[in-house]
Amino acid sequence: MEIIPRPLKIIKKNGVNHINRSLNLRFNNQNLKFTVNHLHQELEKFYQFHITYNSADQELNYIEFCLENTGQGSEGYILEIGSGFIKIAAEKPAGIFYAVQTLLQIMLQKKVPGSNEINLNCCRIEDRPRFSWRGMHLDVSRHFFGIDFIKRYLDLLALHKLNRFHWHLTDDNGWRIEIKKYPLLTEICSWRKDLEHIPWNQRAESNVPGKGVYGGFYSQKDIRNIVEYAAERFIEVIPEIEMPGHSSEVFAAYPEFSCQGKKLTVASGGLRSNPHNFCPGKDETLKFLQDILTEVIELFPSRYIHLGGDEVNKTIWKECPHCQQRIRKENLRDETELQGWFANRIAAFLNSKGRNVIVWDEVIAATSKIAATVMCWRGDGVGAAQKAASARLNAIMCPNNTLYFDWKQNPGDKGAFGVTSLQDVYNYEPVPDLFSAEESKHILGAQGNVWTEWMADKDRVEYMILPRMTALAEVVWSDIENRNFADFSHRLQDFKQILRQENYNFNQR
């Protein structure tokens, strides 16, 4: 069976299950209703089935869904295909959902054109994920994507048994989340001069005429819709509100929260880092950000809120009287410690609201005392992961030289920086070799990051992530002993057929 990600154990049995169009779905727990309906809808896409529910009279040709003790943990499952029946068992509804993804893969691979019958070899699959954090990120500041595509993106995560969506909602090139207390964030900061006809790093906004305006944002209604859609698929949406750097778009409407108080325009492109940051020396800045985060908390039930913290250019802080006064008042050594102080203040606010905090790894270079989970992105991420583990902080691995999917897939491709091949992604190991068993417990998992400077539309995003996302899914789900690139490459050919059936755009090489 050509399943991705590869299950923990497949036990082959004698016999064949001849599933015909009179299929009965049996479940006795309303928490499973969405997953059962999801299977129903997916089968209707490809087969003309006459599906019934909970028919006690039908002794054969049924799928039974059971919540029971399986020994596979909260996201694991047991899938048994017998002669005349299929049984899916899990301890939690998430495990049932992941079992359905596996079953759909098997069924779609067995699809015979013109036939309404599926013949499945009998077997027993015992499966569970290796890591609790199996994620994908999407930057919607550099380029904006509507809610239809966000849902399509979430469908891809579900297909791959990924369970975290890191939504990068704010950055220098556009603010994308409605905040009712500060309406100018969406009225002004979500829009920029349209220079889409010019390569990203060549956009000189002061001289080149634009073609109107470019941008967009998600209303609070949109966000609640997305959060609900994700939750049905057992995906936790992690919002990121960048601070104190990557925040210059805010100063197009609220310059008073910067050091210089200078009104800016929203950047249409250019370099990743600029010196226009939030001013940590002003109490008003802290209040402004706490107000924003209060609304973010109301919108996102996630355990985690991402606060950014990467690539902070501290030049202006050295010249800012408010920042220098804060350094003296708090007995800080320099601007690096000022960033640490700022991060601790914001993290403490979120912790007081019952939320956990995620930061990019630069933050623990400024303070290792922060109560946060660390995203390790610079280089191979190992140094940051070591520092996190030594401070008893958890880490999520997303090294830019392996898991940044804006990097080229093949030599000669369009993309940022270097080349990260499918095999590079597949061979990645989230737990560093030198980690002890105790240190390894602090590695929650890994995620792929999708920065969209060079991805202007959904087709380009899909091309850049697929099938590297598929390789990552196996890295974070399957035991390392079960991973083999040659075997994966063979199974990938059938998986690509599923991507074709769902009309996803992917790298064919």
Phi, psi and omega in degrees: 000127188267071187261137174232130355289154186296128180292162179297316184208133173237120180251112182283143180229163179286148174109166180226138175263116179265093180279123178248182191291344178267072186263135180249131179252125186242126174206151183232020180227123184295341177292348180260359188300315181298315183296318178296316178296325178299314177299316179305309183296320180294319179294325179293337177297326192242343183227149178267064183278150169255094189263132175242168182239135168052046177272112182286341183280340185273110186272343180228168176060053179224158172241125182251133180247123185228133169266114182201170179289120180244345185078010183253008177082182189288340179244002180273175183200165169235127179242117180244121177254111179247178178287106177095354180209160170228132177241129176245123181232141177203162179279332182227159179302330179300319179296322176299317181297317181292326176297321178297322177299319178296314181298319179297320176302312182299315182296316183292329176292334182266005182295127177252122181306132177083359182246146176253016178243144177239130179251114183247133175291137181292140181193174173229124180248125174247126191210149174197155181280151176283318185244149178279334180254110180230097195233163168224147183246154173213125177271116179251009176277310182296318170223139185266139179232131183290172187292334178297318178288323178301320177294320178298321178297316178296324175300321177296316177301315181299317179303325183267005181061033175269148190232008176226130173245109180269108188259106183275093193270340183223143176190181185304334190258009175158134176265126193242012183233130179291126173239112189294328181289336181231076187295338181292343177300324177263331179291326184242311191283351178271359188233144180218166175298134182280103175242035184293346179277358182243138177306143189311308186279002180251013185275109177257096194292338184283339187243332188269127179291145179265175177247061183088212180241155179233142175156203182149170178202168178257125175291166177296327175297317177303314184295317177298323177298313180295316180300318178294317179300316179294316183299324177300333181258014176060040177246128176268126180269122181254107178281144173242125173245107187293136175192149356275347178269184183048046186223016186293338179299330180299328187280002169286340180236328185231066183294342184294346181264007172262175180287319187271342182068022184266130179286128182249171168256155179288126185292135180270357180168199176105200186289158183292321189246141174220167187276003186268098184245168166298147180268109180285353179280345183260127176299328180298327179296315180299318180296316179303312182290324177294323176299315179298312183294331176298318177288324177299316179300320180293331183274326187244115177280005184301150176293336188243144168235130181267129183255007179068229178102008182268159169048048181274114175278113189263014184302312183293328178301328180292335183257352186276122181296328179293316179293318180294325176293321178296320179300316180292315184297321183266006178058047179265153182280322187196188183290332176297315177292333176296318176298319178298318178299313180301313182298320179295322180296313181292319179297319179298322178299313181292320177301323180293340178265008177083018181249146173271156186244142171242141177223155170289160193291344175300333185293322179282350168286336178268329178201127175264004182268355184290141175273089186206160169265141189252127172267117187263105189240335187281128181063227178273356176077355187292317180300317179293321179296321177298316181295320178297312182297322180293334176267009181060037175254148177280156183226148173240127186268128176210057184301135187292336181277000179227320189244019170262108188275010166276348173291152182299147174274326183222150174305135180093347177290161168279142179163179182268146167058229188267200181249130172236107186279168175302318180292324176302315180294314184297324183278359181290137177242114184297328181270117181302145183304322187279358184286139172285171178299322180291318178295324183298332180297340182275353177271106182285333182152213185209166176209158174264136182253135186237094176270132198251023176308320183252021178232093188272347182212172186295324180298322180290321178300312181298318179299319184286332182266338184252131007261021180298325175299325179294320176295316179299321181303321179285327177301317187268346179261310192275147175298146185298329180292340182265003185261131179210122188295321180297317178294318177300315181300323178294313180293331182298331182296319176289324180294323178298329177296324176294319177299321178295317180299329180267005176062036172276146178268125183216162179291121185278346184283000000 
